[in-house]
Amino acid sequence: MARGPAWLDALRSAAAEVARIDMNSLSKRLLSDDVPVEVAPFVEAVNEALKRLDAWAARQRRFTANAAHELRTPLAIMRARLENAKASPLKSELLGDASQLRSIVEEMLVAARLTEGQAPLDQRVDLSDAARQVVSDLLPLAIDRDQFVDLEYSGPVVTRGNRRAVDCVLTNLIDNALHAEPAKASVAVRLDEGGVIAIIDHGEGIAADDREMIFEPFWRKNEANPGSGLGLAIAKEIVDAHGGRIWVEDTPGGGATFKVSFPLHA
């Protein structure tokens, strides 16, 4: 009975270590030194389980990165052929769909590289320059659909992270806003000095009960909603990797306002 407290304390310590492990730290292992003989089999079993999970997660990340890489070329070819097609409402719709697919594929590739440590997270990123570039890239598509994107910022706002990843997040959010925006209307992109970017549309909006669920993979309100339900989930993963935050609010008068906050860098 005298050894009871020792192995119980060791078990509690092991449980605390397990509680701190998540999908980004599956490579960690429980400390097995000096554990009582009663607890050693449990520690070894958990470490073996973590090893298998880590290997599975690595395979999944490699698959995602490879799939995204392979999809880039056919999507680029499809978009080029669409751009050379005769002008029509169908062409505009297909170009919009192709743009959204390309955005998701780029997000998948960037997220996988960030998770694998293959992409730097210490670049100097000017959010105003990133927003300006993304808006410039998407503006022709918006104009083709009789829409506009209005950008406002007061000057450079600098964070540390990965420029390509930030571009992917902004592209996804602005592209989503354009899909939600009515015809002959404008999506607004606002960057404040605190590092918060607001993407404002005037569509149907997001119900309060759905605002947490929309960042879950594959979630859609119903089967009638277009899209895969992946874009926002990957965007959140990228923003989390930067130590930032992403959320959605109501647009005054109707619509949704997505906000992304990045930590400032002096």
HULIN-V331271 format. One record per pair of residues at least 12 apart in sequence whose C-alpha atoms are under 10 Angstrom apart, sorted by the first residue. I is the first residue (numbers start at 1). J is the second residue. D is the distance in Angstrom with one decimal. If there is no record, write none. Layout:
{{I	J	D} {I	J	D}}
This chain:
{{3	36	8.7} {3	38	9.6} {4	36	9.9} {4	38	9.6} {6	35	8.7} {6	36	7.2} {6	38	9.7} {6	39	9.7} {7	35	7.5} {7	36	5.7} {7	37	8.1} {7	38	6.5} {7	39	6.3} {7	40	9.5} {8	36	9.3} {8	38	9.3} {8	39	8.5} {9	35	9.6} {9	36	9.7} {9	39	9.9} {10	32	9.8} {10	34	9.2} {10	35	6.3} {10	36	7.3} {10	38	9.5} {10	39	7.0} {10	40	9.4} {10	43	9.7} {11	35	8.8} {11	36	9.3} {11	38	9.3} {11	39	6.5} {11	40	9.5} {11	42	8.6} {11	43	8.7} {13	30	9.4} {13	31	9.5} {13	35	10.0} {14	30	6.6} {14	31	7.9} {14	32	9.1} {14	35	9.5} {14	39	9.0} {14	42	9.0} {14	43	7.3} {14	46	9.4} {15	30	9.3} {15	43	9.6} {16	30	9.9} {17	29	8.7} {17	30	6.6} {17	31	8.7} {18	30	7.5} {18	43	10.0} {18	46	8.5} {18	47	9.7} {18	50	9.6} {21	50	9.4} {23	53	9.0} {23	54	8.3} {23	57	8.0} {23	115	9.8} {24	54	9.4} {24	57	9.6} {24	115	7.5} {24	116	9.6} {24	241	10.0} {25	50	9.6} {25	54	8.6} {26	47	9.7} {26	49	9.8} {26	50	6.1} {26	51	7.5} {26	52	9.4} {26	53	7.0} {26	54	5.2} {26	55	9.0} {26	57	8.5} {26	58	9.8} {27	47	9.5} {27	50	7.2} {27	51	7.1} {27	52	10.0} {27	53	8.9} {27	54	6.1} {27	55	9.0} {28	47	8.4} {28	50	7.8} {28	51	8.7} {28	54	9.1} {29	43	8.9} {29	44	9.2} {29	46	8.2} {29	47	5.5} {29	48	8.8} {29	49	9.8} {29	50	7.2} {29	51	8.2} {30	43	6.4} {30	44	8.2} {30	46	7.7} {30	47	6.3} {30	50	9.3} {31	43	7.8} {31	44	9.5} {31	47	9.1} {32	44	7.6} {32	47	9.3} {58	112	9.7} {58	115	9.4} {58	116	8.2} {60	112	9.3} {61	108	9.5} {61	109	9.3} {61	111	9.0} {61	112	5.7} {61	113	8.4} {61	115	8.0} {61	116	7.8} {62	109	9.7} {62	112	7.4} {62	113	9.0} {62	116	8.7} {63	112	9.2} {64	105	9.4} {64	108	6.8} {64	109	7.2} {64	111	9.3} {64	112	6.8} {64	113	9.8} {65	105	9.1} {65	106	9.6} {65	107	9.9} {65	108	6.7} {65	109	5.0} {65	110	8.1} {65	111	8.4} {65	112	5.6} {65	113	7.3} {65	116	9.9} {66	108	9.8} {66	109	8.0} {66	112	9.4} {67	105	8.6} {67	108	8.9} {67	109	8.4} {68	102	9.4} {68	104	8.8} {68	105	5.2} {68	106	7.0} {68	107	8.7} {68	108	6.2} {68	109	5.5} {68	110	9.3} {68	112	9.3} {69	105	7.8} {69	106	8.3} {69	108	9.0} {69	109	6.7} {70	105	9.5} {71	101	9.5} {71	102	8.5} {71	105	7.1} {71	106	9.5} {72	101	9.4} {72	102	7.1} {72	103	10.0} {72	105	7.0} {72	106	7.8} {72	109	9.6} {73	102	9.9} {75	98	7.0} {75	99	8.9} {75	101	7.8} {75	102	6.6} {75	105	9.2} {76	98	8.7} {76	99	9.6} {76	102	8.0} {78	94	9.7} {78	95	9.1} {78	98	7.7} {79	94	8.6} {79	95	6.6} {79	96	9.6} {79	97	9.6} {79	98	6.3} {79	99	7.9} {79	102	9.2} {80	95	9.5} {81	95	9.9} {82	94	7.5} {82	95	6.6} {82	98	9.0} {83	95	7.5} {87	144	9.5} {88	144	9.9} {89	144	9.3} {89	145	8.4} {91	144	9.7} {92	141	7.8} {92	142	9.4} {92	144	6.6} {92	145	6.4} {92	146	10.0} {93	141	9.8} {93	144	9.6} {93	145	8.1} {93	179	9.8} {95	141	7.6} {95	144	9.6} {95	145	9.9} {96	138	9.8} {96	141	7.0} {96	142	8.8} {96	144	9.6} {96	145	8.7} {96	175	8.3} {96	178	9.1} {96	179	8.1} {97	175	9.8} {97	179	9.3} {97	226	9.8} {97	227	9.0} {99	138	8.8} {99	141	8.7} {99	171	9.3} {99	172	9.3} {99	175	7.8} {100	171	8.7} {100	172	7.2} {100	173	10.0} {100	175	6.6} {100	176	7.8} {100	179	9.3} {100	227	8.6} {100	231	8.8} {101	172	9.6} {101	227	8.9} {101	228	9.4} {101	231	9.2} {102	168	9.8} {102	171	9.8} {102	172	9.4} {103	167	9.7} {103	168	6.6} {103	169	8.6} {103	170	9.6} {103	171	6.5} {103	172	5.8} {103	173	9.6} {103	175	8.3} {103	231	7.9} {104	168	8.2} {104	169	9.4} {104	171	9.2} {104	172	7.1} {104	227	10.0} {104	228	9.2} {104	229	9.9} {104	230	7.3} {104	231	5.5} {104	232	9.1} {104	234	8.1} {104	235	9.1} {105	168	9.5} {105	230	9.8} {105	231	8.9} {106	164	9.1} {106	165	8.7} {106	167	9.7} {106	168	6.6} {106	169	9.6} {106	171	9.8} {106	172	9.6} {107	164	9.2} {107	165	7.2} {107	166	9.6} {107	167	9.2} {107	168	5.6} {107	169	7.2} {107	171	9.3} {107	172	8.2} {107	230	9.4} {107	231	7.4} {107	232	9.7} {107	233	9.9} {107	234	6.5} {107	235	7.1} {107	237	9.7} {107	238	8.2} {108	165	9.9} {108	168	9.4} {108	230	8.9} {108	231	8.5} {108	234	6.7} {108	235	9.1} {108	237	10.0} {108	238	9.6} {109	165	9.4} {109	168	9.9} {109	234	10.0} {110	162	9.2} {110	164	7.5} {110	165	6.0} {110	166	9.7} {110	168	8.0} {110	234	9.3} {110	238	8.1} {111	165	7.5} {111	168	9.6} {111	234	6.9} {111	235	8.4} {111	236	9.9} {111	237	7.1} {111	238	6.0} {111	239	9.8} {111	241	8.8} {112	234	9.6} {112	237	9.9} {112	238	9.5} {113	165	9.8} {114	162	8.7} {114	165	8.6} {114	237	9.6} {114	238	7.9} {114	241	7.7} {114	242	9.8} {115	237	9.3} {115	238	9.1} {115	241	8.3} {119	161	9.5} {119	162	7.3} {119	164	9.3} {119	165	9.1} {120	160	9.8} {120	161	7.1} {120	162	6.0} {120	163	9.1} {120	164	9.9} {120	165	9.8} {121	160	6.7} {121	161	4.0} {121	162	4.9} {121	163	8.6} {121	165	9.2} {121	241	8.4} {121	242	7.2} {122	159	9.0} {122	160	5.2} {122	161	4.8} {122	162	6.7} {122	163	9.5} {122	242	9.4} {123	159	8.3} {123	160	5.4} {123	161	5.1} {123	162	5.6} {123	163	7.0} {124	158	6.7} {124	159	6.2} {124	160	5.0} {124	161	6.7} {124	162	7.9} {124	163	7.8} {124	265	8.2} {125	156	9.6} {125	157	8.2} {125	158	5.5} {125	159	5.3} {125	160	5.7} {125	161	6.4} {125	162	7.0} {125	163	5.7} {125	164	9.4} {125	166	8.3} {125	167	10.0} {125	264	9.8} {125	265	9.0} {126	155	9.4} {126	156	6.0} {126	157	5.5} {126	158	4.5} {126	159	6.5} {126	160	8.7} {126	161	9.9} {126	163	8.3} {126	166	9.8} {126	195	9.8} {126	264	9.9} {126	265	9.6} {127	153	9.5} {127	155	9.4} {127	156	7.0} {127	157	5.5} {127	158	6.0} {127	159	7.1} {127	160	9.9} {127	163	8.7} {127	166	8.1} {127	167	9.1} {127	170	9.9} {127	191	7.9} {127	192	9.8} {127	195	7.6} {127	196	9.3} {127	197	8.4} {127	262	8.9} {127	264	9.8} {128	151	9.5} {128	152	8.9} {128	153	6.7} {128	154	8.4} {128	155	6.8} {128	156	5.5} {128	157	6.0} {128	158	8.1} {128	190	9.5} {128	191	7.0} {128	192	9.3} {128	193	9.8} {128	195	9.3} {128	197	9.2} {129	153	9.8} {129	155	9.2} {129	156	7.4} {129	157	8.6} {129	158	9.5} {129	163	9.9} {129	167	9.8} {130	163	7.4} {130	164	8.9} {130	166	7.3} {130	167	6.0} {130	168	9.8} {130	170	8.2} {130	171	9.8} {131	151	7.9} {131	152	9.4} {131	153	9.2} {131	166	9.0} {131	167	7.5} {131	170	7.0} {131	171	8.7} {131	174	9.7} {131	189	8.0} {131	190	9.0} {131	191	8.2} {131	197	8.6} {132	151	7.3} {132	152	9.2} {132	153	9.3} {132	167	10.0} {132	189	9.5} {133	167	8.2} {133	170	9.9} {133	171	9.7} {134	166	9.8} {134	167	6.5} {134	168	8.7} {134	169	9.8} {134	170	6.9} {134	171	6.0} {134	172	9.8} {134	174	8.4} {134	175	9.8} {135	148	9.7} {135	149	6.8} {135	150	8.3} {135	151	7.5} {135	170	8.7} {135	171	8.0} {135	174	7.9} {135	175	9.5} {135	189	8.5} {136	149	8.9} {136	151	9.8} {137	171	8.8} {138	171	7.8} {138	174	8.1} {138	175	7.5} {138	178	9.3} {139	178	10.0} {141	175	9.4} {141	178	9.2} {142	175	8.9} {142	178	6.9} {142	179	9.4} {142	181	10.0} {142	183	9.5} {142	184	9.7} {142	185	9.7} {142	186	8.8} {142	187	9.2} {143	184	9.1} {143	186	9.9} {145	178	9.1} {145	179	9.8} {145	182	9.8} {145	183	7.1} {145	184	8.2} {145	185	10.0} {146	182	9.3} {146	183	6.0} {146	184	5.2} {146	185	7.7} {146	186	9.2} {147	178	7.7} {147	181	8.0} {147	182	8.0} {147	183	5.9} {147	184	5.1} {147	185	5.3} {147	186	5.7} {147	187	7.9} {148	178	8.5} {148	181	9.6} {148	183	9.3} {148	184	7.7} {148	185	6.5} {148	186	4.6} {148	187	6.3} {148	188	8.5} {149	174	8.5} {149	177	9.7} {149	178	8.3} {149	185	8.7} {149	186	5.4} {149	187	4.8} {149	188	5.8} {149	189	7.2} {149	199	9.7} {149	200	9.7} {149	201	9.8} {150	186	6.6} {150	187	6.2} {150	188	4.7} {150	189	6.0} {150	190	8.3} {150	199	9.8} {150	200	9.7} {151	187	8.6} {151	188	6.0} {151	189	4.7} {151	190	6.0} {151	191	8.2} {151	199	9.4} {152	188	7.9} {152	189	6.3} {152	190	4.9} {152	191	6.3} {152	192	8.5} {152	197	9.8} {152	198	9.9} {153	189	8.6} {153	190	6.2} {153	191	5.0} {153	192	6.3} {153	193	8.1} {153	197	9.4} {154	190	9.5} {154	191	7.8} {154	192	7.3} {154	193	7.5} {155	191	9.0} {155	192	8.9} {155	193	7.9} {156	191	9.6} {156	192	9.8} {156	193	8.2} {156	195	9.8} {157	191	8.3} {157	192	8.0} {157	193	6.2} {157	194	7.8} {157	195	6.3} {157	196	9.4} {157	262	9.7} {157	263	10.0} {157	264	7.3} {157	265	8.3} {157	266	9.2} {158	193	9.3} {158	194	9.7} {158	195	7.7} {158	262	8.9} {158	263	8.6} {158	264	5.9} {158	265	5.5} {158	266	7.2} {159	195	7.7} {159	242	9.1} {159	262	6.5} {159	263	6.0} {159	264	4.7} {159	265	4.7} {159	266	8.0} {160	242	7.7} {160	243	9.7} {160	262	8.5} {160	263	7.7} {160	264	7.5} {160	265	6.2} {160	266	9.5} {161	238	9.9} {161	239	9.6} {161	241	8.6} {161	242	6.0} {161	243	9.1} {161	262	9.1} {161	263	9.5} {161	265	9.9} {162	238	9.4} {162	241	9.8} {162	242	8.2} {165	235	8.8} {165	238	6.8} {165	239	8.6} {165	241	9.9} {165	242	9.3} {166	235	9.0} {166	238	7.9} {166	239	7.9} {166	242	9.1} {166	262	9.6} {168	231	9.7} {168	234	9.6} {168	235	7.8} {168	238	8.9} {169	231	8.6} {169	232	8.4} {169	234	8.3} {169	235	5.2} {169	236	8.3} {169	237	9.8} {169	238	7.5} {169	239	7.8} {169	260	9.0} {170	189	9.6} {170	197	8.8} {170	198	9.9} {170	199	8.6} {170	235	8.6} {170	260	8.8} {171	235	9.8} {172	231	6.6} {172	232	7.6} {172	234	9.6} {172	235	7.6} {173	189	10.0} {173	198	9.6} {173	199	7.0} {173	200	9.5} {173	231	8.4} {173	232	7.8} {173	235	8.4} {173	257	9.8} {173	258	7.4} {173	259	9.2} {173	260	9.5} {174	187	7.7} {174	188	8.8} {174	189	8.0} {174	198	9.7} {174	199	6.4} {174	200	8.5} {174	201	8.9} {174	258	9.2} {175	187	9.6} {175	199	9.9} {176	199	9.6} {176	201	9.1} {176	227	9.6} {176	231	9.0} {176	232	9.3} {176	258	10.0} {177	189	10.0} {177	199	7.2} {177	200	7.1} {177	201	5.4} {177	202	8.3} {177	203	8.1} {177	255	9.4} {177	256	8.2} {177	257	8.7} {177	258	8.8} {178	199	10.0} {178	200	9.6} {178	201	7.4} {178	202	9.5} {178	203	9.1} {179	201	9.2} {179	203	8.7} {179	226	9.7} {180	201	6.8} {180	202	7.3} {180	203	5.0} {180	204	7.1} {180	205	8.3} {180	255	8.3} {180	256	8.8} {181	200	9.2} {181	201	5.6} {181	202	5.5} {181	203	5.0} {181	204	8.5} {181	205	9.9} {181	255	8.3} {181	256	9.6} {182	201	8.7} {182	202	7.0} {182	203	6.3} {182	204	9.4} {185	201	8.9} {185	202	8.1} {185	203	9.9} {186	200	8.8} {186	201	7.4} {186	202	8.2} {187	199	7.1} {187	200	5.7} {187	201	5.1} {187	202	7.5} {187	203	9.8} {187	257	9.8} {188	200	5.0} {188	201	6.8} {188	202	9.4} {188	257	9.2} {189	201	9.1} {189	257	9.5} {189	258	9.7} {189	259	9.7} {190	259	9.3} {191	259	9.6} {191	260	9.5} {191	261	9.7} {192	261	9.8} {193	264	9.0} {194	261	8.0} {194	262	8.4} {194	263	8.2} {194	264	7.1} {195	244	9.6} {195	260	8.1} {195	261	5.6} {195	262	5.4} {195	263	6.6} {195	264	6.1} {195	265	9.5} {196	244	9.5} {196	245	9.2} {196	246	9.4} {196	259	6.6} {196	260	5.5} {196	261	4.3} {196	262	6.5} {196	263	8.9} {196	264	9.6} {197	246	9.5} {197	257	9.9} {197	258	8.2} {197	259	5.5} {197	260	5.2} {197	261	6.4} {197	262	8.5} {198	246	9.9} {198	247	9.7} {198	248	9.1} {198	249	9.7} {198	256	10.0} {198	257	6.3} {198	258	5.7} {198	259	4.4} {198	260	6.6} {198	261	8.8} {199	248	9.4} {199	251	9.7} {199	256	8.3} {199	257	5.5} {199	258	5.2} {199	259	6.3} {199	260	8.6} {200	248	9.7} {200	249	9.3} {200	250	9.0} {200	251	6.7} {200	252	9.7} {200	255	7.5} {200	256	6.1} {200	257	4.3} {200	258	6.5} {200	259	8.6} {201	250	9.4} {201	251	7.1} {201	252	10.0} {201	254	8.3} {201	255	5.4} {201	256	5.5} {201	257	6.3} {201	258	8.6} {202	250	9.4} {202	251	6.8} {202	252	8.7} {202	253	7.7} {202	254	5.6} {202	255	4.0} {202	256	6.6} {202	257	8.6} {203	251	9.0} {203	253	9.9} {203	254	6.7} {203	255	4.4} {203	256	6.9} {203	257	10.0} {204	250	9.9} {204	251	9.8} {204	254	6.8} {204	255	5.2} {204	256	7.4} {205	248	9.4} {205	249	8.6} {205	250	6.7} {205	251	7.5} {205	254	6.4} {205	255	3.9} {205	256	4.4} {205	257	8.1} {206	221	9.7} {206	248	7.8} {206	249	7.9} {206	250	7.4} {206	251	9.7} {206	254	9.7} {206	255	7.4} {206	256	6.0} {206	257	9.0} {206	258	9.9} {207	221	9.8} {207	248	9.9} {207	249	9.4} {207	250	8.7} {207	256	9.2} {208	248	9.2} {208	249	8.4} {208	250	8.7} {210	248	10.0} {211	247	7.7} {211	248	6.6} {211	249	8.3} {212	247	8.2} {212	248	8.8} {213	233	9.4} {214	229	7.7} {214	230	9.3} {214	231	9.7} {214	232	6.9} {214	233	7.5} {214	247	9.7} {214	248	9.5} {215	229	8.3} {215	230	8.2} {215	231	8.4} {215	232	5.3} {215	233	4.5} {215	234	8.1} {215	235	8.3} {215	236	6.7} {215	237	9.1} {215	246	9.1} {215	247	8.9} {216	229	7.7} {216	230	7.9} {216	231	9.7} {216	232	7.7} {216	233	5.4} {216	234	9.0} {216	236	9.0} {217	229	5.9} {217	230	5.2} {217	231	8.2} {217	232	7.8} {217	233	5.2} {217	234	7.8} {218	230	5.4} {218	231	8.9} {218	232	9.4} {218	233	8.0} {219	232	9.5} {219	233	8.8} {232	246	9.4} {235	260	9.7} {236	260	9.2} {239	260	7.8} {239	261	8.2} {239	262	7.7} {240	262	9.4} {242	261	9.7} {242	262	7.1} {242	263	7.9} {243	261	8.9} {243	262	7.0} {243	263	6.9} {244	260	7.2} {244	261	5.4} {244	262	4.6} {244	263	6.2} {244	264	9.8} {245	259	8.1} {245	260	5.7} {245	261	5.2} {245	262	6.9} {245	263	9.1} {246	258	7.3} {246	259	5.7} {246	260	4.5} {246	261	6.4} {246	262	9.0} {247	259	5.4} {247	260	6.7} {247	261	8.9} {248	260	8.8}}
